[in-house]
Amino acid sequence: MRLKEIEARVVKLEAARRSNAFAGMSEEEIEAEAKRLLDDLIGESGSFAEVVAEMVASDEPDIREGARTTVEWFGARYGYTPLTKATQ
């Protein structure tokens, strides 16, 4: 591989690393940041379930789909039932 090709690949890798908010973080740090972001999302709603219910009630299909995939992700990760009546 020529020097220019290697330099181009290094630049791409460095750019990808900078664009990843979790790059260089340990699993514990990522979990803590995810919890902080979830706490910010919940905010005044009071609970994760209420945030999901608000998303399900949205007029925006993308937000409703986000609610469904969020519940599925948490279900798979933390053992919750993936879909409930509120999220179908």
N, CA, C and O atoms as CSV, one atom per row, in Angstrom:
chain,resi,resn,atom,element,x,y,z
A,1,MET,N,N,0.851,-1.181,0.000
A,1,MET,CA,C,0.000,0.000,0.000
A,1,MET,C,C,0.896,1.243,0.000
A,1,MET,O,O,1.906,1.304,0.701
A,2,ARG,N,N,0.514,2.180,-0.768
A,2,ARG,CA,C,1.321,3.402,-0.863
A,2,ARG,C,C,1.056,4.326,0.325
A,2,ARG,O,O,0.015,4.250,0.978
A,3,LEU,N,N,1.997,5.170,0.573
A,3,LEU,CA,C,1.923,6.098,1.703
A,3,LEU,C,C,0.665,6.957,1.657
A,3,LEU,O,O,0.014,7.150,2.684
A,4,LYS,N,N,0.315,7.473,0.489
A,4,LYS,CA,C,-0.880,8.329,0.349
A,4,LYS,C,C,-2.145,7.563,0.719
A,4,LYS,O,O,-3.043,8.125,1.348
A,5,GLU,N,N,-2.230,6.288,0.338
A,5,GLU,CA,C,-3.395,5.469,0.670
A,5,GLU,C,C,-3.495,5.249,2.175
A,5,GLU,O,O,-4.579,5.305,2.754
A,6,ILE,N,N,-2.352,4.999,2.793
A,6,ILE,CA,C,-2.324,4.800,4.248
A,6,ILE,C,C,-2.745,6.083,4.958
A,6,ILE,O,O,-3.547,6.042,5.891
A,7,GLU,N,N,-2.213,7.210,4.525
A,7,GLU,CA,C,-2.573,8.490,5.132
A,7,GLU,C,C,-4.066,8.758,4.986
A,7,GLU,O,O,-4.703,9.233,5.926
A,8,ALA,N,N,-4.631,8.459,3.820
A,8,ALA,CA,C,-6.066,8.672,3.593
A,8,ALA,C,C,-6.887,7.800,4.532
A,8,ALA,O,O,-7.890,8.261,5.076
A,9,ARG,N,N,-6.483,6.549,4.733
A,9,ARG,CA,C,-7.201,5.655,5.641
A,9,ARG,C,C,-7.111,6.143,7.091
A,9,ARG,O,O,-8.092,6.086,7.832
A,10,VAL,N,N,-5.945,6.618,7.486
A,10,VAL,CA,C,-5.775,7.139,8.848
A,10,VAL,C,C,-6.687,8.340,9.071
A,10,VAL,O,O,-7.313,8.452,10.125
A,11,VAL,N,N,-6.769,9.229,8.099
A,11,VAL,CA,C,-7.641,10.399,8.214
A,11,VAL,C,C,-9.096,9.956,8.372
A,11,VAL,O,O,-9.821,10.513,9.196
A,12,LYS,N,N,-9.530,8.963,7.593
A,12,LYS,CA,C,-10.905,8.461,7.694
A,12,LYS,C,C,-11.166,7.843,9.062
A,12,LYS,O,O,-12.212,8.085,9.663
A,13,LEU,N,N,-10.217,7.043,9.559
A,13,LEU,CA,C,-10.386,6.421,10.873
A,13,LEU,C,C,-10.454,7.459,11.985
A,13,LEU,O,O,-11.270,7.342,12.898
A,14,GLU,N,N,-9.605,8.467,11.910
A,14,GLU,CA,C,-9.623,9.525,12.924
A,14,GLU,C,C,-10.935,10.305,12.880
A,14,GLU,O,O,-11.477,10.658,13.928
A,15,ALA,N,N,-11.445,10.573,11.695
A,15,ALA,CA,C,-12.719,11.294,11.562
A,15,ALA,C,C,-13.858,10.459,12.126
A,15,ALA,O,O,-14.742,10.987,12.800
A,16,ALA,N,N,-13.843,9.175,11.857
A,16,ALA,CA,C,-14.900,8.292,12.377
A,16,ALA,C,C,-14.846,8.252,13.901
A,16,ALA,O,O,-15.886,8.267,14.559
A,17,ARG,N,N,-13.666,8.202,14.452
A,17,ARG,CA,C,-13.515,8.168,15.918
A,17,ARG,C,C,-14.029,9.466,16.551
A,17,ARG,O,O,-14.687,9.432,17.592
A,18,ARG,N,N,-13.730,10.605,15.925
A,18,ARG,CA,C,-14.200,11.888,16.458
A,18,ARG,C,C,-15.720,12.006,16.385
A,18,ARG,O,O,-16.330,12.652,17.238
A,19,SER,N,N,-16.333,11.397,15.386
A,19,SER,CA,C,-17.780,11.514,15.228
A,19,SER,C,C,-18.546,10.570,16.144
A,19,SER,O,O,-19.761,10.703,16.284
A,20,ASN,N,N,-17.861,9.624,16.768
A,20,ASN,CA,C,-18.504,8.684,17.680
A,20,ASN,C,C,-18.391,9.228,19.103
A,20,ASN,O,O,-17.301,9.305,19.671
A,21,ALA,N,N,-19.532,9.600,19.662
A,21,ALA,CA,C,-19.540,10.195,21.003
A,21,ALA,C,C,-19.017,9.239,22.074
A,21,ALA,O,O,-18.576,9.682,23.134
A,22,PHE,N,N,-19.062,7.941,21.808
A,22,PHE,CA,C,-18.649,6.957,22.810
A,22,PHE,C,C,-17.242,6.419,22.578
A,22,PHE,O,O,-16.785,5.547,23.317
A,23,ALA,N,N,-16.556,6.924,21.569
A,23,ALA,CA,C,-15.205,6.450,21.262
A,23,ALA,C,C,-14.278,6.694,22.443
A,23,ALA,O,O,-14.267,7.779,23.025
A,24,GLY,N,N,-13.520,5.700,22.780
A,24,GLY,CA,C,-12.544,5.821,23.856
A,24,GLY,C,C,-13.119,5.665,25.259
A,24,GLY,O,O,-12.388,5.772,26.243
A,25,MET,N,N,-14.433,5.410,25.357
A,25,MET,CA,C,-15.055,5.262,26.673
A,25,MET,C,C,-15.116,3.777,27.055
A,25,MET,O,O,-15.245,2.907,26.195
A,26,SER,N,N,-15.023,3.513,28.345
A,26,SER,CA,C,-15.177,2.146,28.824
A,26,SER,C,C,-16.670,1.797,28.826
A,26,SER,O,O,-17.522,2.675,28.690
A,27,GLU,N,N,-16.967,0.530,28.978
A,27,GLU,CA,C,-18.374,0.105,29.024
A,27,GLU,C,C,-19.108,0.780,30.182
A,27,GLU,O,O,-20.269,1.163,30.041
A,28,GLU,N,N,-18.441,0.924,31.315
A,28,GLU,CA,C,-19.055,1.580,32.470
A,28,GLU,C,C,-19.359,3.050,32.171
A,28,GLU,O,O,-20.414,3.563,32.542
A,29,GLU,N,N,-18.424,3.716,31.497
A,29,GLU,CA,C,-18.637,5.119,31.136
A,29,GLU,C,C,-19.780,5.268,30.132
A,29,GLU,O,O,-20.564,6.214,30.209
A,30,ILE,N,N,-19.868,4.329,29.193
A,30,ILE,CA,C,-20.962,4.365,28.220
A,30,ILE,C,C,-22.304,4.153,28.921
A,30,ILE,O,O,-23.273,4.855,28.634
A,31,GLU,N,N,-22.359,3.192,29.834
A,31,GLU,CA,C,-23.600,2.947,30.593
A,31,GLU,C,C,-23.995,4.184,31.401
A,31,GLU,O,O,-25.172,4.541,31.446
A,32,ALA,N,N,-23.034,4.832,32.031
A,32,ALA,CA,C,-23.320,6.035,32.821
A,32,ALA,C,C,-23.833,7.161,31.920
A,32,ALA,O,O,-24.768,7.874,32.285
A,33,GLU,N,N,-23.229,7.318,30.755
A,33,GLU,CA,C,-23.668,8.357,29.820
A,33,GLU,C,C,-25.060,8.038,29.274
A,33,GLU,O,O,-25.890,8.935,29.123
A,34,ALA,N,N,-25.312,6.771,28.980
A,34,ALA,CA,C,-26.644,6.375,28.507
A,34,ALA,C,C,-27.689,6.656,29.575
A,34,ALA,O,O,-28.782,7.128,29.261
A,35,LYS,N,N,-27.368,6.373,30.835
A,35,LYS,CA,C,-28.311,6.651,31.927
A,35,LYS,C,C,-28.556,8.154,32.057
A,35,LYS,O,O,-29.688,8.588,32.271
A,36,ARG,N,N,-27.492,8.940,31.928
A,36,ARG,CA,C,-27.642,10.398,32.010
A,36,ARG,C,C,-28.535,10.909,30.876
A,36,ARG,O,O,-29.409,11.747,31.100
A,37,LEU,N,N,-28.316,10.408,29.676
A,37,LEU,CA,C,-29.136,10.827,28.540
A,37,LEU,C,C,-30.582,10.384,28.709
A,37,LEU,O,O,-31.503,11.122,28.360
A,38,LEU,N,N,-30.786,9.181,29.243
A,38,LEU,CA,C,-32.145,8.706,29.505
A,38,LEU,C,C,-32.822,9.567,30.561
A,38,LEU,O,O,-33.999,9.902,30.427
A,39,ASP,N,N,-32.088,9.929,31.612
A,39,ASP,CA,C,-32.641,10.817,32.640
A,39,ASP,C,C,-33.038,12.164,32.041
A,39,ASP,O,O,-34.071,12.726,32.404
A,40,ASP,N,N,-32.209,12.691,31.113
A,40,ASP,CA,C,-32.546,13.939,30.422
A,40,ASP,C,C,-33.811,13.772,29.590
A,40,ASP,O,O,-34.666,14.657,29.566
A,41,LEU,N,N,-33.929,12.635,28.907
A,41,LEU,CA,C,-35.102,12.365,28.076
A,41,LEU,C,C,-36.366,12.286,28.924
A,41,LEU,O,O,-37.409,12.823,28.550
A,42,ILE,N,N,-36.266,11.613,30.063
A,42,ILE,CA,C,-37.437,11.451,30.928
A,42,ILE,C,C,-37.860,12.793,31.493
A,42,ILE,O,O,-39.047,13.121,31.515
A,43,GLY,N,N,-36.884,13.573,31.952
A,43,GLY,CA,C,-37.154,14.923,32.443
A,43,GLY,C,C,-38.417,15.055,33.269
A,43,GLY,O,O,-38.587,14.384,34.287
A,44,GLU,N,N,-39.296,15.930,32.814
A,44,GLU,CA,C,-40.515,16.232,33.555
A,44,GLU,C,C,-41.591,15.172,33.412
A,44,GLU,O,O,-42.569,15.196,34.159
A,45,SER,N,N,-41.445,14.246,32.480
A,45,SER,CA,C,-42.465,13.212,32.281
A,45,SER,C,C,-42.585,12.294,33.490
A,45,SER,O,O,-43.665,11.777,33.774
A,46,GLY,N,N,-41.497,12.093,34.190
A,46,GLY,CA,C,-41.544,11.316,35.419
A,46,GLY,C,C,-41.142,9.863,35.290
A,46,GLY,O,O,-40.644,9.281,36.253
A,47,SER,N,N,-41.342,9.257,34.126
A,47,SER,CA,C,-40.955,7.863,33.966
A,47,SER,C,C,-40.701,7.549,32.502
A,47,SER,O,O,-41.178,8.238,31.600
A,48,PHE,N,N,-39.947,6.504,32.301
A,48,PHE,CA,C,-39.662,6.058,30.944
A,48,PHE,C,C,-40.955,5.635,30.252
A,48,PHE,O,O,-41.144,5.912,29.067
A,49,ALA,N,N,-41.841,4.968,30.984
A,49,ALA,CA,C,-43.118,4.515,30.413
A,49,ALA,C,C,-43.943,5.699,29.908
A,49,ALA,O,O,-44.579,5.601,28.858
A,50,GLU,N,N,-43.941,6.799,30.630
A,50,GLU,CA,C,-44.692,7.981,30.197
A,50,GLU,C,C,-44.085,8.598,28.945
A,50,GLU,O,O,-44.813,9.068,28.071
A,51,VAL,N,N,-42.761,8.602,28.850
A,51,VAL,CA,C,-42.106,9.119,27.650
A,51,VAL,C,C,-42.503,8.261,26.450
A,51,VAL,O,O,-42.836,8.791,25.390
A,52,VAL,N,N,-42.470,6.938,26.615
A,52,VAL,CA,C,-42.845,6.037,25.525
A,52,VAL,C,C,-44.305,6.248,25.152
A,52,VAL,O,O,-44.640,6.265,23.968
A,53,ALA,N,N,-45.189,6.410,26.152
A,53,ALA,CA,C,-46.612,6.641,25.875
A,53,ALA,C,C,-46.803,7.936,25.083
A,53,ALA,O,O,-47.624,7.987,24.167
A,54,GLU,N,N,-46.053,8.973,25.429
A,54,GLU,CA,C,-46.128,10.232,24.682
A,54,GLU,C,C,-45.640,10.041,23.249
A,54,GLU,O,O,-46.208,10.608,22.316
A,55,MET,N,N,-44.596,9.251,23.076
A,55,MET,CA,C,-44.084,8.988,21.732
A,55,MET,C,C,-45.106,8.197,20.912
A,55,MET,O,O,-45.309,8.481,19.732
A,56,VAL,N,N,-45.746,7.207,21.534
A,56,VAL,CA,C,-46.753,6.394,20.843
A,56,VAL,C,C,-47.931,7.255,20.408
A,56,VAL,O,O,-48.513,7.016,19.350
A,57,ALA,N,N,-48.285,8.245,21.203
A,57,ALA,CA,C,-49.426,9.109,20.897
A,57,ALA,C,C,-49.099,10.183,19.859
A,57,ALA,O,O,-49.984,10.934,19.447
A,58,SER,N,N,-47.861,10.261,19.441
A,58,SER,CA,C,-47.442,11.297,18.494
A,58,SER,C,C,-48.110,11.122,17.129
A,58,SER,O,O,-48.453,10.010,16.725
A,59,ASP,N,N,-48.284,12.230,16.441
A,59,ASP,CA,C,-48.804,12.206,15.075
A,59,ASP,C,C,-47.729,11.812,14.069
A,59,ASP,O,O,-48.037,11.479,12.925
A,60,GLU,N,N,-46.484,11.850,14.490
A,60,GLU,CA,C,-45.348,11.563,13.602
A,60,GLU,C,C,-45.052,10.058,13.582
A,60,GLU,O,O,-44.730,9.482,14.621
A,61,PRO,N,N,-45.159,9.409,12.402
A,61,PRO,CA,C,-44.870,7.968,12.318
A,61,PRO,C,C,-43.460,7.604,12.782
A,61,PRO,O,O,-43.271,6.555,13.397
A,62,ASP,N,N,-42.466,8.452,12.499
A,62,ASP,CA,C,-41.097,8.157,12.913
A,62,ASP,C,C,-40.956,8.131,14.432
A,62,ASP,O,O,-40.193,7.330,14.972
A,63,ILE,N,N,-41.682,8.995,15.112
A,63,ILE,CA,C,-41.624,9.025,16.577
A,63,ILE,C,C,-42.308,7.783,17.147
A,63,ILE,O,O,-41.817,7.187,18.106
A,64,ARG,N,N,-43.448,7.389,16.555
A,64,ARG,CA,C,-44.121,6.161,17.006
A,64,ARG,C,C,-43.217,4.948,16.786
A,64,ARG,O,O,-43.136,4.071,17.647
A,65,GLU,N,N,-42.541,4.895,15.643
A,65,GLU,CA,C,-41.623,3.797,15.364
A,65,GLU,C,C,-40.450,3.832,16.340
A,65,GLU,O,O,-39.975,2.784,16.778
A,66,GLY,N,N,-39.987,5.019,16.680
A,66,GLY,CA,C,-38.929,5.153,17.675
A,66,GLY,C,C,-39.343,4.591,19.021
A,66,GLY,O,O,-38.538,3.970,19.715
A,67,ALA,N,N,-40.604,4.810,19.393
A,67,ALA,CA,C,-41.104,4.259,20.655
A,67,ALA,C,C,-41.076,2.739,20.614
A,67,ALA,O,O,-40.651,2.094,21.573
A,68,ARG,N,N,-41.529,2.166,19.503
A,68,ARG,CA,C,-41.564,0.712,19.378
A,68,ARG,C,C,-40.156,0.123,19.449
A,68,ARG,O,O,-39.924,-0.840,20.180
A,69,THR,N,N,-39.222,0.691,18.697
A,69,THR,CA,C,-37.872,0.137,18.685
A,69,THR,C,C,-37.157,0.374,20.018
A,69,THR,O,O,-36.349,-0.453,20.440
A,70,THR,N,N,-37.448,1.488,20.677
A,70,THR,CA,C,-36.851,1.748,21.992
A,70,THR,C,C,-37.305,0.704,23.001
A,70,THR,O,O,-36.496,0.168,23.759
A,71,VAL,N,N,-38.606,0.418,23.007
A,71,VAL,CA,C,-39.133,-0.577,23.941
A,71,VAL,C,C,-38.560,-1.954,23.618
A,71,VAL,O,O,-38.219,-2.710,24.528
A,72,GLU,N,N,-38.449,-2.288,22.335
A,72,GLU,CA,C,-37.851,-3.576,21.968
A,72,GLU,C,C,-36.402,-3.659,22.435
A,72,GLU,O,O,-35.975,-4.695,22.943
A,73,TRP,N,N,-35.628,-2.559,22.263
A,73,TRP,CA,C,-34.232,-2.568,22.669
A,73,TRP,C,C,-34.112,-2.762,24.178
A,73,TRP,O,O,-33.326,-3.586,24.644
A,74,PHE,N,N,-34.897,-1.998,24.938
A,74,PHE,CA,C,-34.840,-2.143,26.392
A,74,PHE,C,C,-35.317,-3.521,26.813
A,74,PHE,O,O,-34.796,-4.100,27.767
A,75,GLY,N,N,-36.314,-4.050,26.101
A,75,GLY,CA,C,-36.798,-5.388,26.409
A,75,GLY,C,C,-35.718,-6.428,26.234
A,75,GLY,O,O,-35.533,-7.296,27.086
A,76,ALA,N,N,-35.008,-6.339,25.129
A,76,ALA,CA,C,-33.943,-7.304,24.867
A,76,ALA,C,C,-32.802,-7.132,25.866
A,76,ALA,O,O,-32.224,-8.115,26.329
A,77,ARG,N,N,-32.480,-5.888,26.194
A,77,ARG,CA,C,-31.327,-5.618,27.062
A,77,ARG,C,C,-31.623,-5.879,28.534
A,77,ARG,O,O,-30.779,-6.404,29.260
A,78,TYR,N,N,-32.823,-5.511,28.969
A,78,TYR,CA,C,-33.123,-5.571,30.401
A,78,TYR,C,C,-34.245,-6.540,30.762
A,78,TYR,O,O,-34.679,-6.572,31.914
A,79,GLY,N,N,-34.723,-7.334,29.799
A,79,GLY,CA,C,-35.694,-8.367,30.104
A,79,GLY,C,C,-37.131,-7.901,30.219
A,79,GLY,O,O,-37.962,-8.587,30.814
A,80,TYR,N,N,-37.435,-6.733,29.651
A,80,TYR,CA,C,-38.816,-6.262,29.667
A,80,TYR,C,C,-39.578,-6.882,28.520
A,80,TYR,O,O,-38.975,-7.307,27.535
A,81,THR,N,N,-40.901,-6.944,28.630
A,81,THR,CA,C,-41.722,-7.404,27.527
A,81,THR,C,C,-41.580,-6.416,26.382
A,81,THR,O,O,-41.802,-5.222,26.580
A,82,PRO,N,N,-41.214,-6.879,25.180
A,82,PRO,CA,C,-40.948,-5.953,24.082
A,82,PRO,C,C,-42.117,-5.073,23.698
A,82,PRO,O,O,-41.919,-3.879,23.476
A,83,LEU,N,N,-43.310,-5.595,23.609
A,83,LEU,CA,C,-44.447,-4.780,23.210
A,83,LEU,C,C,-45.593,-4.938,24.208
A,83,LEU,O,O,-45.915,-6.042,24.646
A,84,THR,N,N,-46.187,-3.817,24.547
A,84,THR,CA,C,-47.378,-3.831,25.382
A,84,THR,C,C,-48.503,-3.206,24.583
A,84,THR,O,O,-48.275,-2.707,23.481
A,85,LYS,N,N,-49.686,-3.224,25.109
A,85,LYS,CA,C,-50.813,-2.616,24.412
A,85,LYS,C,C,-50.528,-1.158,24.074
A,85,LYS,O,O,-50.930,-0.686,23.011
A,86,ALA,N,N,-49.847,-0.442,24.950
A,86,ALA,CA,C,-49.574,0.984,24.757
A,86,ALA,C,C,-48.626,1.239,23.592
A,86,ALA,O,O,-48.645,2.321,23.004
A,87,THR,N,N,-47.790,0.248,23.251
A,87,THR,CA,C,-46.794,0.497,22.215
A,87,THR,C,C,-47.104,-0.187,20.893
A,87,THR,O,O,-46.313,-0.086,19.955
A,88,GLN,N,N,-48.220,-0.872,20.792
A,88,GLN,CA,C,-48.552,-1.542,19.539
A,88,GLN,C,C,-49.257,-0.628,18.584
A,88,GLN,O,O,-49.606,-1.041,17.478
